[in-house]
């Protein structure tokens, strides 16, 4: 199985990052959210620390090169700092966060991450509060620009993720100036468009991804395994199953086997357009 997976990665059929949807619970309700996450969500679809670390260990044995953790908001989980430290000891890890929950106490609990290959990818969509907060929620901008330098000062690797809907080129230029001033380089700035799935589809926002726009990366959720991290979306409280690969996630090898069957028809080569990341 490992040899087949590594060949698929080498051919460009899929990526070598395993994604884990830690929870669909969130303290925000972003207008373009893929998972309809919000503070009072009924079905939180949470993965336990044990489930995530087991998946990471099995992923390492199967030839995966990295772990991605997303949601929802990871830091709604009380054991999130410890979970990230455990994952980072297994494989390089990137965790997506809105960075609005970082009290001084929580930041202190993140200290072990400074010695690990763990990055926090922080969402920041515009260089000023009005536009950013219209997309992500009240007071979001102020909390994020306060948290980023505090993370950087602690030696934690920070990336910035900007989701683009109607931002102008001038706004994006100013945003780059802002994140550089906060201590985050251009190499650690990811820009992508809103994907028309989940709440974004209900709001008629974003773009419909084509069959090769998103690199397949095995994605594990409480509902099963999906083709990529844009797959396990939610509309009107129900999970979309059009990109479901397998209901079975344990052992991970079972989900990977199904994933490789699904990606067998993906185009190969470095010239394949992957327009959304």
ABEGO torsion letter per residue (X at the ends): XAAAAAAAAAAGABBABBBBBABABBABBBAABAAGBBAABABAGBBBAAAAAAAAAAAAAAGBABBBBBOEBAAABAAAAAAAAAAAAABBBBBBBAGAABBAAAAAAAAAAAABBBBBBBBBABABAAAAAAAAEBGAAAAAAAAAAAAAAAGBBBBBBBBBAABBAAAAAAAAAAAAAAGBBAAABBBBBBBBBEAAAAAGBEBBBBAAABBBBBBBBAAEBBABAAABBBBGGBBBAAABABABAOBAAAAAAAAAAAAAABBBEAABBBABX
